[in-house]
Amino acid sequence: MGWHGESLVGFDLETTGTEPLESRIVTAAVVEVRGGEVVERRLWLADPGIRIPDQATAIHGISNERASADGRPAREVADEVADVLVGHWAKGVPVVAYNAAFDLTLLSAELARHGLPALGDRLAAHTGEQGIGPVVDPLTIDRAVDRYRRGKRTLEAVCVEYGVELAGAHEASADALAAVRVAIAIAERHPTIAGLALPELHQEQVRWYADWAVGFQEFLRKKGTADAVIDPAWPLRAPGPPPARS
């Protein structure tokens, strides 16, 4: 059957912005799926500690008033989400995240911002090994297996391509579940992906993402953005200066 027939854990964040080293968590979801069906769903609402821009609220629907009134401290949310993800990795269960480099980098920046242990350090405490994972990123895999397909690569567009229902886009739980189902659909369409062991798939995604980043950077520079830089690191972007505390 392959990895896609086993337990998979979807992960998604809705945030204050689009820059993962600066933006903050607003909502988070971790959804465990077996056989394509949800067996556990965990949701968090955070008070990000900064104002949620109107354009972000327009996407995910969480206002400053709601986050302040009902959200838990961002430090607690980031700590709990990290522990949940690491708990699954320690059991060998892959975390599925659409555009994983964004969500995992943002979570890692939040941990650093609040002086909390990093994802890799938490996992090393369980396994004694360095790094994180396994991670499955349907976006990175889709770019590799269907490189020349025209059109957008948003989660909504890729759900249409693979026949996956997405009920409530930009709601963390719905997006996390859709990411898992897209990953399964890709594996079912592409037997070579389904046949990879999880460690192999993880390492292939490291290479595929780096190749994409180099190509996209060249494209942007040819189009006139001479100083464009696309970080090739996956599933965590290369760390910058320590995030400032809010």
CYANA upper distance limits for C-alpha pairs under 8 A (distance plus 0.5 A):
  1 MET  CA      5 GLY  CA      6.31
  1 MET  CA    194 ALA  CA      8.16
  2 GLY  CA      6 GLU  CA      7.91
  2 GLY  CA    194 ALA  CA      5.91
  2 GLY  CA    195 GLY  CA      6.36
  2 GLY  CA    196 LEU  CA      8.07
  2 GLY  CA    197 ALA  CA      8.14
  3 TRP  CA    194 ALA  CA      7.09
  3 TRP  CA    195 GLY  CA      8.38
  3 TRP  CA    196 LEU  CA      8.39
  3 TRP  CA    197 ALA  CA      7.51
  3 TRP  CA    198 LEU  CA      7.27
  4 HIS  CA      8 LEU  CA      7.90
  4 HIS  CA    183 ALA  CA      7.89
  4 HIS  CA    184 ILE  CA      5.81
  4 HIS  CA    187 ALA  CA      7.16
  4 HIS  CA    194 ALA  CA      7.19
  5 GLY  CA     34 ARG  CA      7.84
  5 GLY  CA     35 GLY  CA      6.43
  5 GLY  CA    184 ILE  CA      8.22
  6 GLU  CA     34 ARG  CA      6.63
  6 GLU  CA     35 GLY  CA      7.28
  7 SER  CA     32 GLU  CA      7.53
  7 SER  CA     33 VAL  CA      6.26
  7 SER  CA     34 ARG  CA      5.21
  7 SER  CA     35 GLY  CA      7.84
  7 SER  CA     93 VAL  CA      6.88
  7 SER  CA     94 PRO  CA      8.29
  8 LEU  CA     32 GLU  CA      6.39
  8 LEU  CA     33 VAL  CA      5.76
  8 LEU  CA     34 ARG  CA      6.99
  8 LEU  CA     93 VAL  CA      6.68
  8 LEU  CA     94 PRO  CA      6.20
  8 LEU  CA     95 VAL  CA      6.90
  8 LEU  CA     96 VAL  CA      7.33
  8 LEU  CA    180 VAL  CA      7.38
  9 VAL  CA     30 VAL  CA      7.06
  9 VAL  CA     31 VAL  CA      5.96
  9 VAL  CA     32 GLU  CA      4.86
  9 VAL  CA     33 VAL  CA      6.53
  9 VAL  CA     88 HIS  CA      8.22
  9 VAL  CA     93 VAL  CA      7.63
  9 VAL  CA     94 PRO  CA      6.75
  9 VAL  CA     95 VAL  CA      5.30
  9 VAL  CA     96 VAL  CA      6.23
  9 VAL  CA    180 VAL  CA      7.67
 10 GLY  CA     29 ALA  CA      8.24
 10 GLY  CA     30 VAL  CA      6.05
 10 GLY  CA     31 VAL  CA      5.41
 10 GLY  CA     32 GLU  CA      6.78
 10 GLY  CA     33 VAL  CA      8.05
 10 GLY  CA     95 VAL  CA      6.36
 10 GLY  CA     96 VAL  CA      5.18
 10 GLY  CA     97 ALA  CA      6.47
 10 GLY  CA    176 ALA  CA      5.01
 10 GLY  CA    177 LEU  CA      6.20
 10 GLY  CA    179 ALA  CA      6.95
 10 GLY  CA    180 VAL  CA      6.06
 11 PHE  CA     28 ALA  CA      8.06
 11 PHE  CA     29 ALA  CA      6.20
 11 PHE  CA     30 VAL  CA      5.19
 11 PHE  CA     31 VAL  CA      7.04
 11 PHE  CA     95 VAL  CA      7.11
 11 PHE  CA     96 VAL  CA      6.53
 11 PHE  CA     97 ALA  CA      5.70
 11 PHE  CA    172 ALA  CA      8.41
 11 PHE  CA    173 SER  CA      8.47
 11 PHE  CA    176 ALA  CA      5.43
 11 PHE  CA    177 LEU  CA      8.49
 12 ASP  CA     28 ALA  CA      6.33
 12 ASP  CA     29 ALA  CA      5.96
 12 ASP  CA     30 VAL  CA      7.39
 12 ASP  CA     97 ALA  CA      6.76
 12 ASP  CA     98 TYR  CA      8.12
 12 ASP  CA    103 ASP  CA      7.10
 12 ASP  CA    172 ALA  CA      5.75
 12 ASP  CA    173 SER  CA      7.54
 12 ASP  CA    175 ASP  CA      6.94
 12 ASP  CA    176 ALA  CA      5.56
 13 LEU  CA     25 ILE  CA      7.05
 13 LEU  CA     26 VAL  CA      7.82
 13 LEU  CA     27 THR  CA      6.20
 13 LEU  CA     28 ALA  CA      4.99
 13 LEU  CA     29 ALA  CA      7.08
 13 LEU  CA    103 ASP  CA      6.64
 13 LEU  CA    172 ALA  CA      6.20
 14 GLU  CA     25 ILE  CA      6.82
 14 GLU  CA     26 VAL  CA      6.08
 14 GLU  CA     27 THR  CA      5.57
 14 GLU  CA     28 ALA  CA      6.89
 14 GLU  CA     60 HIS  CA      7.14
 14 GLU  CA    170 HIS  CA      7.49
 14 GLU  CA    171 GLU  CA      7.74
 14 GLU  CA    172 ALA  CA      6.52
 15 THR  CA     23 SER  CA      6.95
 15 THR  CA     24 ARG  CA      5.99
 15 THR  CA     25 ILE  CA      5.14
 15 THR  CA     26 VAL  CA      5.34
 15 THR  CA     27 THR  CA      7.27
 15 THR  CA     56 ALA  CA      7.70
 16 THR  CA     23 SER  CA      5.87
 16 THR  CA     24 ARG  CA      5.91
 16 THR  CA     25 ILE  CA      7.15
 16 THR  CA     26 VAL  CA      7.07
 16 THR  CA     48 PRO  CA      8.37
 16 THR  CA     51 ARG  CA      8.40
 16 THR  CA     52 ILE  CA      5.74
 16 THR  CA     53 PRO  CA      6.95
 16 THR  CA     56 ALA  CA      6.25
 16 THR  CA     57 THR  CA      8.48
 17 GLY  CA     22 GLU  CA      8.48
 17 GLY  CA     23 SER  CA      5.63
 17 GLY  CA     24 ARG  CA      7.82
 17 GLY  CA     53 PRO  CA      8.13
 17 GLY  CA     56 ALA  CA      6.77
 18 THR  CA     23 SER  CA      7.12
 19 GLU  CA     23 SER  CA      6.13
 20 PRO  CA     24 ARG  CA      8.33
 20 PRO  CA    102 PHE  CA      6.27
 20 PRO  CA    103 ASP  CA      7.77
 20 PRO  CA    105 THR  CA      6.46
 20 PRO  CA    106 LEU  CA      4.84
 20 PRO  CA    109 ALA  CA      7.90
 21 LEU  CA    105 THR  CA      7.36
 21 LEU  CA    106 LEU  CA      6.22
 21 LEU  CA    109 ALA  CA      6.12
 21 LEU  CA    240 GLY  CA      8.28
 21 LEU  CA    243 PRO  CA      7.55
 22 GLU  CA    106 LEU  CA      8.17
 22 GLU  CA    109 ALA  CA      8.13
 22 GLU  CA    243 PRO  CA      7.65
 23 SER  CA    106 LEU  CA      7.45
 24 ARG  CA     48 PRO  CA      6.18
 24 ARG  CA     50 ILE  CA      8.49
 24 ARG  CA    106 LEU  CA      7.71
 24 ARG  CA    110 GLU  CA      7.40
 25 ILE  CA     46 ALA  CA      7.00
 25 ILE  CA     48 PRO  CA      6.43
 25 ILE  CA     74 ALA  CA      7.49
 25 ILE  CA     78 ALA  CA      8.32
 25 ILE  CA    106 LEU  CA      8.27
 25 ILE  CA    107 LEU  CA      8.06
 25 ILE  CA    110 GLU  CA      8.28
 26 VAL  CA     45 LEU  CA      6.43
 26 VAL  CA     46 ALA  CA      5.47
 26 VAL  CA     47 ASP  CA      7.05
 26 VAL  CA     48 PRO  CA      6.38
 26 VAL  CA     62 ILE  CA      8.10
 26 VAL  CA     67 ALA  CA      7.83
 27 THR  CA     43 LEU  CA      7.86
 27 THR  CA     44 TRP  CA      5.95
 27 THR  CA     45 LEU  CA      5.07
 27 THR  CA     46 ALA  CA      6.45
 27 THR  CA    172 ALA  CA      7.07
 28 ALA  CA     43 LEU  CA      6.26
 28 ALA  CA     44 TRP  CA      5.57
 28 ALA  CA     45 LEU  CA      7.21
 28 ALA  CA     81 VAL  CA      8.12
 28 ALA  CA    172 ALA  CA      6.34
 28 ALA  CA    173 SER  CA      8.07
 29 ALA  CA     41 ARG  CA      7.76
 29 ALA  CA     42 ARG  CA      6.14
 29 ALA  CA     43 LEU  CA      5.07
 29 ALA  CA     44 TRP  CA      6.93
 29 ALA  CA    172 ALA  CA      5.85
 29 ALA  CA    173 SER  CA      5.56
 29 ALA  CA    176 ALA  CA      7.21
 30 VAL  CA     41 ARG  CA      6.52
 30 VAL  CA     42 ARG  CA      5.73
 30 VAL  CA     43 LEU  CA      7.16
 30 VAL  CA     81 VAL  CA      8.31
 30 VAL  CA     84 VAL  CA      8.43
 30 VAL  CA     85 LEU  CA      8.34
 30 VAL  CA    173 SER  CA      7.60
 30 VAL  CA    176 ALA  CA      7.40
 31 VAL  CA     38 VAL  CA      7.33
 31 VAL  CA     39 VAL  CA      8.28
 31 VAL  CA     40 GLU  CA      6.33
 31 VAL  CA     41 ARG  CA      4.95
 31 VAL  CA     42 ARG  CA      6.76
 31 VAL  CA    173 SER  CA      7.37
 31 VAL  CA    176 ALA  CA      6.94
 31 VAL  CA    177 LEU  CA      6.86
 32 GLU  CA     38 VAL  CA      6.37
 32 GLU  CA     39 VAL  CA      6.23
 32 GLU  CA     40 GLU  CA      5.60
 32 GLU  CA     41 ARG  CA      6.83
 33 VAL  CA     37 GLU  CA      5.72
 33 VAL  CA     38 VAL  CA      4.96
 33 VAL  CA     39 VAL  CA      6.15
 33 VAL  CA     40 GLU  CA      7.75
 33 VAL  CA    177 LEU  CA      8.30
 33 VAL  CA    180 VAL  CA      8.09
 34 ARG  CA     38 VAL  CA      7.02
 34 ARG  CA     39 VAL  CA      7.20
 36 GLY  CA    180 VAL  CA      8.44
 36 GLY  CA    181 ARG  CA      7.13
 36 GLY  CA    184 ILE  CA      8.39
 38 VAL  CA    177 LEU  CA      8.44
 41 ARG  CA    173 SER  CA      8.11
 43 LEU  CA    173 SER  CA      7.60
 44 TRP  CA     71 GLY  CA      8.45
 44 TRP  CA     72 ARG  CA      8.47
 44 TRP  CA     77 VAL  CA      7.17
 45 LEU  CA     67 ALA  CA      7.48
 45 LEU  CA     70 ASP  CA      7.76
 45 LEU  CA     71 GLY  CA      5.31
 45 LEU  CA     72 ARG  CA      6.80
 45 LEU  CA     77 VAL  CA      8.19
 46 ALA  CA     67 ALA  CA      6.72
 46 ALA  CA     70 ASP  CA      8.36
 46 ALA  CA     71 GLY  CA      4.68
 46 ALA  CA     72 ARG  CA      5.21
 46 ALA  CA     73 PRO  CA      6.33
 46 ALA  CA     74 ALA  CA      5.71
 46 ALA  CA     77 VAL  CA      6.82
 47 ASP  CA     67 ALA  CA      5.35
 47 ASP  CA     68 SER  CA      5.87
 47 ASP  CA     70 ASP  CA      8.19
 47 ASP  CA     71 GLY  CA      5.02
 47 ASP  CA     72 ARG  CA      6.02
 47 ASP  CA     73 PRO  CA      5.89
 47 ASP  CA     74 ALA  CA      6.18
 48 PRO  CA     52 ILE  CA      8.34
 48 PRO  CA     67 ALA  CA      7.98
 48 PRO  CA     73 PRO  CA      7.64
 48 PRO  CA     74 ALA  CA      5.88
 49 GLY  CA     73 PRO  CA      8.27
 49 GLY  CA     74 ALA  CA      7.61
 49 GLY  CA    246 SER  CA      7.27
 50 ILE  CA    246 SER  CA      7.97
 51 ARG  CA     64 ASN  CA      6.88
 52 ILE  CA     56 ALA  CA      7.04
 52 ILE  CA     57 THR  CA      7.19
 52 ILE  CA     63 SER  CA      7.44
 52 ILE  CA     64 ASN  CA      6.28
 53 PRO  CA     57 THR  CA      6.95
 54 ASP  CA     58 ALA  CA      6.62
 55 GLN  CA     59 ILE  CA      7.10
 56 ALA  CA     60 HIS  CA      6.94
 56 ALA  CA     61 GLY  CA      8.28
 57 THR  CA     61 GLY  CA      5.24
 57 THR  CA     62 ILE  CA      5.70
 57 THR  CA     63 SER  CA      6.19
 59 ILE  CA    170 HIS  CA      6.98
 60 HIS  CA    170 HIS  CA      5.79
 60 HIS  CA    171 GLU  CA      6.59
 62 ILE  CA     66 ARG  CA      6.95
 62 ILE  CA     67 ALA  CA      7.20
 63 SER  CA     67 ALA  CA      6.71
 64 ASN  CA     68 SER  CA      6.49
 65 GLU  CA     69 ALA  CA      6.53
 66 ARG  CA     70 ASP  CA      6.19
 66 ARG  CA     71 GLY  CA      7.62
 67 ALA  CA     71 GLY  CA      5.12
 72 ARG  CA     76 GLU  CA      7.48
 72 ARG  CA     77 VAL  CA      7.24
 73 PRO  CA     77 VAL  CA      7.01
 74 ALA  CA     78 ALA  CA      6.54
 75 ARG  CA     79 ASP  CA      6.66
 75 ARG  CA    110 GLU  CA      8.04
 75 ARG  CA    111 LEU  CA      7.91
 75 ARG  CA    114 HIS  CA      6.47
 76 GLU  CA     80 GLU  CA      6.64
 77 VAL  CA     81 VAL  CA      6.56
 78 ALA  CA     82 ALA  CA      6.56
 78 ALA  CA    107 LEU  CA      7.04
 78 ALA  CA    110 GLU  CA      6.97
 78 ALA  CA    111 LEU  CA      6.75
 79 ASP  CA     83 ASP  CA      6.77
 79 ASP  CA    111 LEU  CA      7.42
 79 ASP  CA    116 LEU  CA      7.55
 80 GLU  CA     84 VAL  CA      6.71
 81 VAL  CA     85 LEU  CA      6.76
 82 ALA  CA     86 VAL  CA      6.59
 82 ALA  CA    107 LEU  CA      8.12
 82 ALA  CA    119 LEU  CA      6.92
 83 ASP  CA     87 GLY  CA      6.47
 83 ASP  CA    122 ARG  CA      8.08
 84 VAL  CA     88 HIS  CA      7.06
 85 LEU  CA     89 TRP  CA      6.84
 85 LEU  CA     95 VAL  CA      7.64
 86 VAL  CA     90 ALA  CA      6.45
 86 VAL  CA    119 LEU  CA      7.47
 86 VAL  CA    122 ARG  CA      7.25
 86 VAL  CA    123 LEU  CA      6.17
 87 GLY  CA     91 LYS  CA      7.18
 87 GLY  CA    123 LEU  CA      8.46
 88 HIS  CA     92 GLY  CA      6.99
 88 HIS  CA     93 VAL  CA      5.67
 88 HIS  CA     94 PRO  CA      7.64
 88 HIS  CA     95 VAL  CA      8.07
 89 TRP  CA     93 VAL  CA      5.69
 89 TRP  CA     94 PRO  CA      6.69
 89 TRP  CA     95 VAL  CA      7.79
 89 TRP  CA    123 LEU  CA      7.94
 89 TRP  CA    132 ILE  CA      8.16
 89 TRP  CA    133 GLY  CA      6.48
 89 TRP  CA    134 PRO  CA      7.10
 90 ALA  CA    123 LEU  CA      7.06
 90 ALA  CA    126 HIS  CA      6.76
 90 ALA  CA    127 THR  CA      7.10
 92 GLY  CA    134 PRO  CA      7.69
 93 VAL  CA    134 PRO  CA      7.67
 94 PRO  CA    133 GLY  CA      7.09
 94 PRO  CA    134 PRO  CA      5.30
 94 PRO  CA    135 VAL  CA      5.82
 94 PRO  CA    136 VAL  CA      7.02
 94 PRO  CA    198 LEU  CA      8.20
 95 VAL  CA    133 GLY  CA      7.68
 95 VAL  CA    134 PRO  CA      7.02
 95 VAL  CA    135 VAL  CA      5.43
 95 VAL  CA    136 VAL  CA      6.60
 96 VAL  CA    100 ALA  CA      8.14
 96 VAL  CA    135 VAL  CA      6.38
 96 VAL  CA    136 VAL  CA      5.10
 96 VAL  CA    137 ASP  CA      6.28
 96 VAL  CA    138 PRO  CA      8.04
 96 VAL  CA    176 ALA  CA      8.15
 96 VAL  CA    179 ALA  CA      7.03
 96 VAL  CA    180 VAL  CA      6.40
 96 VAL  CA    183 ALA  CA      8.13
 97 ALA  CA    103 ASP  CA      7.88
 97 ALA  CA    135 VAL  CA      7.97
 97 ALA  CA    136 VAL  CA      6.95
 97 ALA  CA    137 ASP  CA      5.75
 97 ALA  CA    138 PRO  CA      7.68
 97 ALA  CA    176 ALA  CA      7.28
 97 ALA  CA    179 ALA  CA      6.68
 97 ALA  CA    180 VAL  CA      8.17
 98 TYR  CA    137 ASP  CA      5.72
 98 TYR  CA    138 PRO  CA      6.09
 98 TYR  CA    139 LEU  CA      6.14
 98 TYR  CA    155 LEU  CA      7.64
 98 TYR  CA    176 ALA  CA      8.28
 98 TYR  CA    179 ALA  CA      6.14
 99 ASN  CA    103 ASP  CA      7.56
 99 ASN  CA    137 ASP  CA      6.53
 99 ASN  CA    138 PRO  CA      7.91
 99 ASN  CA    139 LEU  CA      6.18
 99 ASN  CA    140 THR  CA      7.54
100 ALA  CA    104 LEU  CA      6.30
100 ALA  CA    105 THR  CA      8.44
100 ALA  CA    135 VAL  CA      8.29
100 ALA  CA    136 VAL  CA      8.33
100 ALA  CA    137 ASP  CA      6.18
100 ALA  CA    234 TRP  CA      8.27
100 ALA  CA    235 PRO  CA      6.34
100 ALA  CA    236 LEU  CA      8.33
101 ALA  CA    105 THR  CA      6.20
101 ALA  CA    233 ALA  CA      8.30
101 ALA  CA    234 TRP  CA      6.12
101 ALA  CA    235 PRO  CA      5.07
101 ALA  CA    236 LEU  CA      5.64
101 ALA  CA    237 ARG  CA      6.72
102 PHE  CA    106 LEU  CA      6.54
102 PHE  CA    236 LEU  CA      8.23
102 PHE  CA    237 ARG  CA      8.42
103 ASP  CA    107 LEU  CA      6.65
104 LEU  CA    108 SER  CA      6.54
104 LEU  CA    235 PRO  CA      7.37
104 LEU  CA    236 LEU  CA      6.60
105 THR  CA    109 ALA  CA      6.61
105 THR  CA    235 PRO  CA      8.11
105 THR  CA    236 LEU  CA      5.55
105 THR  CA    237 ARG  CA      6.36
106 LEU  CA    110 GLU  CA      6.75
107 LEU  CA    111 LEU  CA      6.82
108 SER  CA    112 ALA  CA      6.81
108 SER  CA    118 ALA  CA      6.89
108 SER  CA    119 LEU  CA      7.29
109 ALA  CA    113 ARG  CA      6.48
109 ALA  CA    243 PRO  CA      7.03
110 GLU  CA    114 HIS  CA      6.82
110 GLU  CA    243 PRO  CA      8.45
111 LEU  CA    115 GLY  CA      6.66
111 LEU  CA    116 LEU  CA      5.36
111 LEU  CA    117 PRO  CA      7.07
111 LEU  CA    118 ALA  CA      6.78
112 ALA  CA    116 LEU  CA      6.34
112 ALA  CA    117 PRO  CA      7.87
112 ALA  CA    118 ALA  CA      7.46
112 ALA  CA    242 PRO  CA      7.48
112 ALA  CA    243 PRO  CA      7.23
113 ARG  CA    242 PRO  CA      7.72
113 ARG  CA    243 PRO  CA      5.74
113 ARG  CA    244 ALA  CA      6.72
113 ARG  CA    245 ARG  CA      5.91
114 HIS  CA    245 ARG  CA      7.36
117 PRO  CA    121 ASP  CA      6.78
117 PRO  CA    122 ARG  CA      6.97
118 ALA  CA    122 ARG  CA      6.77
119 LEU  CA    123 LEU  CA      6.76
119 LEU  CA    132 ILE  CA      7.36
120 GLY  CA    124 ALA  CA      6.51
120 GLY  CA    130 GLN  CA      6.76
120 GLY  CA    131 GLY  CA      5.61
120 GLY  CA    132 ILE  CA      5.92
121 ASP  CA    125 ALA  CA      6.79
121 ASP  CA    130 GLN  CA      8.13
122 ARG  CA    126 HIS  CA      7.45
123 LEU  CA    127 THR  CA      6.65
123 LEU  CA    128 GLY  CA      8.01
123 LEU  CA    129 GLU  CA      7.94
123 LEU  CA    130 GLN  CA      8.18
123 LEU  CA    131 GLY  CA      8.22
123 LEU  CA    132 ILE  CA      7.31
124 ALA  CA    128 GLY  CA      4.86
124 ALA  CA    129 GLU  CA      5.49
124 ALA  CA    130 GLN  CA      6.30
124 ALA  CA    131 GLY  CA      8.18
133 GLY  CA    202 HIS  CA      8.00
134 PRO  CA    198 LEU  CA      6.90
134 PRO  CA    199 PRO  CA      6.95
134 PRO  CA    202 HIS  CA      6.43
135 VAL  CA    202 HIS  CA      6.54
135 VAL  CA    235 PRO  CA      7.88
136 VAL  CA    183 ALA  CA      8.00
136 VAL  CA    201 LEU  CA      8.16
136 VAL  CA    202 HIS  CA      7.25
137 ASP  CA    141 ILE  CA      6.82
137 ASP  CA    183 ALA  CA      8.04
137 ASP  CA    205 GLN  CA      8.20
138 PRO  CA    142 ASP  CA      6.31
138 PRO  CA    179 ALA  CA      7.19
138 PRO  CA    182 VAL  CA      7.04
138 PRO  CA    183 ALA  CA      5.71
138 PRO  CA    186 ILE  CA      8.11
139 LEU  CA    143 ARG  CA      6.71
139 LEU  CA    153 ARG  CA      7.66
139 LEU  CA    155 LEU  CA      8.40
140 THR  CA    144 ALA  CA      6.96
140 THR  CA    205 GLN  CA      6.93
140 THR  CA    208 TRP  CA      7.28
140 THR  CA    209 TYR  CA      6.49
141 ILE  CA    145 VAL  CA      6.70
141 ILE  CA    205 GLN  CA      7.18
141 ILE  CA    208 TRP  CA      8.08
142 ASP  CA    146 ASP  CA      6.25
142 ASP  CA    147 ARG  CA      7.85
142 ASP  CA    186 ILE  CA      7.77
143 ARG  CA    147 ARG  CA      5.39
143 ARG  CA    212 TRP  CA      8.40
144 ALA  CA    208 TRP  CA      6.74
145 VAL  CA    190 HIS  CA      8.29
151 GLY  CA    157 ALA  CA      8.46
152 LYS  CA    157 ALA  CA      6.58
152 LYS  CA    158 VAL  CA      8.29
153 ARG  CA    157 ALA  CA      6.35
153 ARG  CA    158 VAL  CA      6.31
154 THR  CA    158 VAL  CA      6.65
155 LEU  CA    159 CYS  CA      6.49
155 LEU  CA    175 ASP  CA      8.28
155 LEU  CA    178 ALA  CA      8.49
155 LEU  CA    179 ALA  CA      8.02
156 GLU  CA    160 VAL  CA      7.01
156 GLU  CA    166 LEU  CA      7.49
156 GLU  CA    169 ALA  CA      7.69
157 ALA  CA    161 GLU  CA      6.89
158 VAL  CA    162 TYR  CA      6.73
158 VAL  CA    182 VAL  CA      8.06
159 CYS  CA    163 GLY  CA      6.26
159 CYS  CA    164 VAL  CA      5.17
159 CYS  CA    165 GLU  CA      7.05
159 CYS  CA    166 LEU  CA      7.32
159 CYS  CA    178 ALA  CA      7.84
159 CYS  CA    182 VAL  CA      6.88
160 VAL  CA    164 VAL  CA      6.72
160 VAL  CA    165 GLU  CA      8.14
162 TYR  CA    182 VAL  CA      7.06
162 TYR  CA    185 ALA  CA      6.65
162 TYR  CA    186 ILE  CA      7.74
164 VAL  CA    178 ALA  CA      7.37
164 VAL  CA    181 ARG  CA      7.07
164 VAL  CA    182 VAL  CA      6.88
164 VAL  CA    185 ALA  CA      8.38
165 GLU  CA    178 ALA  CA      7.60
166 LEU  CA    174 ALA  CA      7.16
166 LEU  CA    175 ASP  CA      7.70
166 LEU  CA    178 ALA  CA      6.39
167 ALA  CA    174 ALA  CA      6.71
168 GLY  CA    174 ALA  CA      6.41
168 GLY  CA    175 ASP  CA      8.21
169 ALA  CA    174 ALA  CA      6.92
169 ALA  CA    175 ASP  CA      6.58
170 HIS  CA    174 ALA  CA      7.89
170 HIS  CA    175 ASP  CA      6.77
171 GLU  CA    175 ASP  CA      6.60
172 ALA  CA    176 ALA  CA      6.52
173 SER  CA    177 LEU  CA      6.76
174 ALA  CA    178 ALA  CA      6.60
175 ASP  CA    179 ALA  CA      6.58
176 ALA  CA    180 VAL  CA      7.08
177 LEU  CA    181 ARG  CA      6.87
178 ALA  CA    182 VAL  CA      6.53
179 ALA  CA    183 ALA  CA      6.68
180 VAL  CA    184 ILE  CA      6.81
181 ARG  CA    185 ALA  CA      6.62
182 VAL  CA    186 ILE  CA      6.59
183 ALA  CA    187 ALA  CA      6.80
184 ILE  CA    188 GLU  CA      6.70
185 ALA  CA    189 ARG  CA      6.69
186 ILE  CA    190 HIS  CA      6.46
186 ILE  CA    193 ILE  CA      8.19
187 ALA  CA    191 PRO  CA      6.57
187 ALA  CA    192 THR  CA      8.28
187 ALA  CA    193 ILE  CA      5.90
187 ALA  CA    194 ALA  CA      5.08
188 GLU  CA    194 ALA  CA      7.29
190 HIS  CA    194 ALA  CA      7.13
191 PRO  CA    195 GLY  CA      6.46
192 THR  CA    196 LEU  CA      7.12
193 ILE  CA    201 LEU  CA      7.92
196 LEU  CA    200 GLU  CA      6.45
196 LEU  CA    201 LEU  CA      6.19
197 ALA  CA    201 LEU  CA      6.65
198 LEU  CA    202 HIS  CA      6.55
199 PRO  CA    203 GLN  CA      6.83
200 GLU  CA    204 GLU  CA      6.61
201 LEU  CA    205 GLN  CA      6.73
202 HIS  CA    206 VAL  CA      7.06
203 GLN  CA    207 ARG  CA      7.10
204 GLU  CA    208 TRP  CA      6.56
205 GLN  CA    209 TYR  CA      6.31
205 GLN  CA    234 TRP  CA      8.09
206 VAL  CA    210 ALA  CA      6.81
206 VAL  CA    233 ALA  CA      7.72
206 VAL  CA    234 TRP  CA      5.93
206 VAL  CA    235 PRO  CA      7.66
207 ARG  CA    211 ASP  CA      6.69
208 TRP  CA    212 TRP  CA      6.68
209 TYR  CA    213 ALA  CA      6.58
209 TYR  CA    232 PRO  CA      6.92
209 TYR  CA    233 ALA  CA      7.91
209 TYR  CA    234 TRP  CA      7.01
210 ALA  CA    214 VAL  CA      6.77
210 ALA  CA    232 PRO  CA      4.88
210 ALA  CA    233 ALA  CA      6.96
210 ALA  CA    234 TRP  CA      7.97
211 ASP  CA    215 GLY  CA      6.80
211 ASP  CA    232 PRO  CA      8.12
212 TRP  CA    216 PHE  CA      6.47
212 TRP  CA    232 PRO  CA      8.38
213 ALA  CA    217 GLN  CA      6.46
213 ALA  CA    230 ILE  CA      6.04
213 ALA  CA    231 ASP  CA      7.09
213 ALA  CA    232 PRO  CA      5.67
214 VAL  CA    218 GLU  CA      6.77
214 VAL  CA    230 ILE  CA      7.64
214 VAL  CA    232 PRO  CA      7.49
215 GLY  CA    219 PHE  CA      6.71
216 PHE  CA    220 LEU  CA      6.71
216 PHE  CA    230 ILE  CA      7.81
217 GLN  CA    221 ARG  CA      6.75
217 GLN  CA    228 ALA  CA      6.61
217 GLN  CA    229 VAL  CA      6.44
217 GLN  CA    230 ILE  CA      6.06
218 GLU  CA    222 LYS  CA      6.66
219 PHE  CA    223 LYS  CA      6.72
220 LEU  CA    224 GLY  CA      7.02
220 LEU  CA    225 THR  CA      6.02
220 LEU  CA    226 ALA  CA      7.95
220 LEU  CA    228 ALA  CA      6.84
221 ARG  CA    225 THR  CA      5.12
221 ARG  CA    226 ALA  CA      5.06
221 ARG  CA    227 ASP  CA      7.40
221 ARG  CA    228 ALA  CA      6.56
222 LYS  CA    226 ALA  CA      7.88
231 ASP  CA    237 ARG  CA      7.00
231 ASP  CA    238 ALA  CA      7.70
232 PRO  CA    237 ARG  CA      7.98
233 ALA  CA    237 ARG  CA      5.45
233 ALA  CA    238 ALA  CA      6.58
